[in-house]
Every structure is written in C-alpha cells, then in structure tokens.
Amino acid sequence: MVELGLFIIFAAAALFGAVTMVWARNPVYSAIGLMLTMFSIAVFYVSNGAHFIAAIQVIIYAGAVMTLFLFVIMLIGVDNPEDRVENLPLHRPAALALMVLFGAGVIVAGRSAWVTGRTVSGLGTIDGSIERVGGELFNNWLLPFEATALLLIVAAAGAIALAFFRDDEETGA
C-alpha cells in the first residue's frame, strides 16, 4: 500500500514536471520541470530495486546534465525581453494531441502482460548489481565503451574549436 501511495505521488510529480517543461514560457522553469521529472524517475528506480540506476539518474541527468542546461540557458540571456507572439499557432494543440495519444498508448500497453520476473528464458537469472554491470562493461563491452568515450572527447574538442573559430571577414583581418 505504501508503494502504491509513493507511485501515485511521484507519478503526479513526474507528469507535473513534464507538463511544466513543455508549457513553461521561461526556459529556467522548463529546466526545473525537467529536473523534477528526473528525480521522480529516480524514485521509481529505487522502488523497483534498481538503486545503481537511480543513483546514476540523479548524478548524471539531474545533476550534471541539468547544470549544463541551466548554464546554457543563463548564457543565452534569459533576462532579455522576448517576443511573445506565437509563430506556430498549431504547435501547442498538436503537442497536447500527441500527449493524449501517448497517454492512451501507455494505458493500452499497461493492460498487456508484462515480464516482471528475474529469470528470462535463454538468459538465466538477471543480476543488476554494480559489480555485475561493471564487470560486463569493462570486460565484454570495453571496446564500444572506449570508442564512445573517444567519440565524446572528439565532439567536445570540435565544439570548443568551433566556439573559438572566427571568420577573417568578421574580425576585419
């Protein structure tokens, strides 16, 4: 009964955060709505026994990524006056219609049978402990992990290089 109560409270918080993120006119409020949704999802992970994924959710997404989003929002000048004219008049009703359609899909999918056991046919027992995840990541998946890290480093270096690049015609040189 306690789990049901927690689920209802944090499901409402997640939905409120998601709707706030989409409908808020101020980008800072949108980022805070996204952060509320991220924390609510972390609570869902904890209630399902996935403490490692919940910690990663809070540290990576709600912590680092949201901090990055807020810095970018602050750097683009939120306090500048902005034009409040709606350029796409059907944008909000289309988003609302898609939200209702997605909700109906979730309700239809929720009525189906879900696999909830810890044993999957052909795979044996699933162990989602930190030791098992780390062992798989650094033994069986080391090359893709390192390739992804290299790709992210190259992308970051490219973004920094593009940020400092100035055209000779713009600088007058």
N, C-alpha and C positions, 0 to 999 in steps of 0.2 A: 504494500500500500504506500509506503514511503517512496519507493522508486517511481510509482505512478504519479505521485504528487510532484516529485522533482522533475519528472519528464514534462508534465504539463506546464510547470513554472518556466523551465528553461526552453521549452518549445515555443512558448509565447514570447519569451525574451529574444530567441533567435529570429522569430518571424518579425517582431517589432524592429530589431536591428537591421534586418534585411530590407524591410519596407522603408525605414529611415534612410538607409544607404541609397536607395533608388530615388526616393521622392524629395529628399532634402535639397534645398537650393544652395545652401552653403556647403562647400566641399569638406570643411572641417567636420561638420555634423555628419556628412556621409561617411567619412573615415571612422568616426566614433561609432556609428551604427554598424559598420563592418566589424569593428573590434568587439562589440557586444555579441555579434553573431559568432565570431571566432571563439570567444570564451564559453558561450553556450554549447558549441560543438565539443569543446574540450570536456565539459561536464558530461555530455553523452558518452564520450570515450571512457571516462572514469567509471560511469555507471555500468558499462559493458566489460569492465575489467582490463581495458587497454590503457594502462597507466603511462606506458612509454610513449604511445602515440599522443595521449593528452598532454604530456609534458612537452613534446615536440611541437604540438599545435600551439601551445601558449608561448614557448620560447621563440620559435621561428616565425609563425604567422602573426600572432597577436603582439609579439614583442618587436622583432627586427623588421619585418615587412611593414607593419603599421607605422613604426617610427620613420621608416624611409618614406612612406606615403605622406605622412604629416610634414616632414621636411620639404618634400617636393611641393606640396600644397602651399606651404609657407613661402617657398622661394618664388613661386609663380605670381605672388602678390594677390592674396585673397582680399585684402583690405581695399583694393582698387574698386571703384564703382563699376558695376557691370550692367550690361543691357538686359533688362528683364523681359524683353519681347520674345515670345515663343516662336522660334523659327520653324519648328516641325510640329504643326498643330495636332497631328495624329499620333505623335510619339508616345505620349502618356497613356491614351486609351489603348494603344497597341500593346504597351508594356503590361497594363492591367489585364488585358485579354490573355496574353501569354502566361501571366501569373496564375490566372484562374485555370487555364488549360493544364499547366504544370501541376497545380494542386489536384485537379481531377485525375491526372495520371498517377500521382502519388497515392491517392485514395484507391484507385483501381489496382495498382501494384500491391498495396497493403492488404488486399483481400486474398492475394495468392499465397501459396505455401512458400515459406522461406526456410532455407537450410540454416539451422541455428546450432547444430552440434559441433563438437570439437574434432570429430573424426570425419574425414572426407574420403569417399571411396577412391582408391588408387593413390592417395597421398598419405594415408595413415593419420596419425594424430598431429594436429596443428599445435605448434608451440610458438607463441608470440613473445617470448621473453626477450629481454635486452641482449642476453648472451647469444641466443639463437639468431636474432636479427643481425647482430654484429658479426657473428660467425659466417652467416650467409653472405653478408655484404662484403666482407673483406677476404673471403676465401673463394666463393663461387662467382661473385659479381665484381671482382676487383677491377678488371679492365673497363667495363662500362662505367663504373664509379669514377675511376681516374679520368676517363675520356670526358665525362660530364663535367668534372672539376676543371679540366683544361679548357673545355668549351666556354664555361662561365668566366674563367680568367681572361680568355681572349676577348670575349664580348665586353667585359668590364674595361679592359685596356682600350678596345676600339671606341667605346662610348666616351672615355676620358680623352682620347685623341681627337674625336670629333668635336667635343666640347671646347677644346683649345684651338681648333683649326679656324683660321681666319683667311678669307679670300683676300688676295693682294689688292683687288679693286675696292674692297670695303675699307681697308686700312689706309689707302692712299699711297701705298709704297710702290 
